């Protein structure tokens, strides 16, 4: 004890001479190794005291002591510096570690193996690969740990090529790799392009007899999984003679990430049977795979196992549970987990906010809940991060909450997040989806380094709002294009009914070296079906075969729809019969395509249940009702509804109501409307349809009563409008329109057209005048319907023989439909009319809808 005190006095005396102040409070043991000069200035000292301070968690004091030793002109050995560097890495003290490195460089301390390895690991941990490289190059002696550390630095910081180059140089230097080397280099094999190099490493592992090492085998499983070779990963796993929780978790995670969910859960069961207790990582891997509503029950089962093991209090596990329940559309269960958490981090808050933001959760309360959570988050001292703001902006986008979105934009501008590219894109999308095109344009103009995703989002905005001229301008200005941008342009013209332009874009797309994908094919097939473009549809079918997409379930379903709409039911059935995997959408498409072929439709409905053991859903029953209704078998359709094992929804009754309108069955229409209004009393279109049915039947009093009920309940009918684009300008018409500057010429053209149509056999259908007036007034009203006004203007303003395209916001009227067929034949024009239900492609007196829409 006397010696210890004496040593302390000596240290205090030395330190006071150099003005160390508060450092005199440190207790120094007799670690002073003198060279004989005592207080006059020894040249080297033992680093024992520095080591003891590091191990005691007093890192800053250890660093200060090193500084004093340097100031006094003393030296400690390189191992002492290595120890301090290691503790800086553990304590995440990057600046302190760099300062110590600078100090030893100034003193000319030689970087030996231990110190060099410590420095490489230190810089690797802080992603400073360049500094790690400098240390590596300065080292004159390197051992297997040195090489492995440098490989780990490259692999851990996404430099796989350098990792493999270093591995090859290591073997060339006759340094034999060990398990740490293999664990490091296998981390570099993280995508398919590096698979062959990974296989070579595996060969070396086998040659060295290390394939049975649990850690190495587990690394191989992870490597093959990341490279897309899940089958090889499973082979490695099954060859393992010894497995631990990490190896089981790796193979479960591998299967889950490759969407082999059944296999992942089977492995989980085997793990339990083998007596291996899952850990938090195992559970998080399984929960992450439960990300659709269909996986909810599996997620709940994993949750029960988590609760049994007391892991629900683990924050990472609890966060994974919240995310799982939100993705499975069970936001309430997610909220229960969230509310039970005693401690929450920014991930917890962001996950819960994301749950309310998801597109499937759109009631008004959810957007309010998002902002209430944001306020609570701040009160509890947790500051939102980029992920939080992304979720909030998605919520504003999904709910059309423009004002709240503006508030978030203003906040992001204040804290400096606005310049983040992902957040800029989210802000832009929010304004675009909320319909604030000007603000969206402003955000886009301020975005620096716009990438192809930003340009594509900008393009999508104009496509979705139907502004094809602006979309064309953006498309032409895009510095680079991708398949998505081409698909958007194709979709824009497909939605506009311009099939010629669609195929021009397809040709240009291929000419520029872009291969069409499933989205391209599906989009064009839908356009061909809508416009009855059979020959063009066959060309797309051939393209799908060439691309190997014919077996794709969604593409095959689109082919069925295209052939059905073009009247080629046999071709549709051929595609259907070739399908190896028929989902409910495919069955629905086939049922819908055999409209009018009641017996065949019934047979498909029977096959679905008896041969393929599939339970029909409500949309399939709706198709059958529609099928019977189109065939005029209304009583049979009603009986079919009454025999349904589940409660009919609005879509089923609406299919029956539509058939009643087409076949003038007032009594059945009343019953169908009654059922719909029981389910949704504010369904305005039902009142309108029923009123129109009464009017067609001449029951004017009943028609008026229905309209009065609508008025009493505050329900509004949308005004019918038809529009046509001429020379880049949209011209919009309403019935009996007198406001257009060229209305006199339009009326004159319509009078001429009406005479020509009557000579060709056209008779005005007075049922579609829904007012109780005389026949002369009825015929005049029919002549001035908005559809006819738009078509007449198109005839006046477009060259002879060119297609005319109009759009109507409501269902096209029956008389206008008949008249348009006559006009297409008399004037030899293709006329494309898009109404609220579908495209109508009129050509040479016929319509693609087959007169049922």
Buried (B, 14 or more C-beta within 10 A) or exposed (E): EEEEEEBBEBBBEBBEEEEBEEBEEBEBBBBBBEEEEEEEEBEEBBBBBBBBBBEEEBBEBBBBBBBBBBEBEBBBBBBBBBBBBBBBBEBEBBEBBBBBBEBBEEBEBEBBBBBBBBBBBBBBBBEBBEBBBEBBEEBEEBBBBBBBBBBBBBBBBEBBEBBBEBBEEBEEEEBEBBBBBBBBBBBBBBEEEBBEBBBBBBEBBEEBEBBEBBBBBBBBBBBBBBBEBBEBBBEBBEEBEEBEBBBBBBBBBBBBBBEBBEBBBEBBEEBEEEEBEBBBBBBBBBBBBBBEEEBBEBBBBBBEBBEEBEBBEBBBBBBBBBBBBBBBBBBEBBBEBBEEBEEBBBBBBBBBBBBBBBEEBBEEEBBBBBBEBBEEBEEEEBEBBBBBBBBBBBBBBBBBBBEBBBBBBEBBEEEEBBEBBBBBBBBBBBBBBBEBBEBBBEBBEEBEEBEBBBBBBBBBBBBBEBBBEBBBEBBEEBEEBEBBBBBBBBBBBBBBBBBEBBBEBBEEBBEEEBEBBBBBBBBBBBBBBBBBBBEBBBBBBEBBEEBEBBEBBBBBBBBBBBBBBBBBBEBBBEBBEEBEEBEBBBBBBBBBBBBEBBEBBBEBBEBBEEEEEBEBEBBBBBBBBBBBBBBBBBEBBBEBBEEBEEEBBBBBBBBBBBBBBBBEBBEBBBBBBEBBBEEEEEBBBBBBBBBBBBBBBEBEEBBBEBBEBBEEEEBEBEEBBBBBBEEEEEBBBBBEBEEBEEBEBBBEBBEEBBEBBEEEEBEBBBBBBBEEEEEEEBBEBBBBBBBBBBBBBBBEBBEEEEBBBBBBBBBBBBBBBBBBBBBBBBBEBBBBBBBBEBBBBBBEEBBBBEEBB
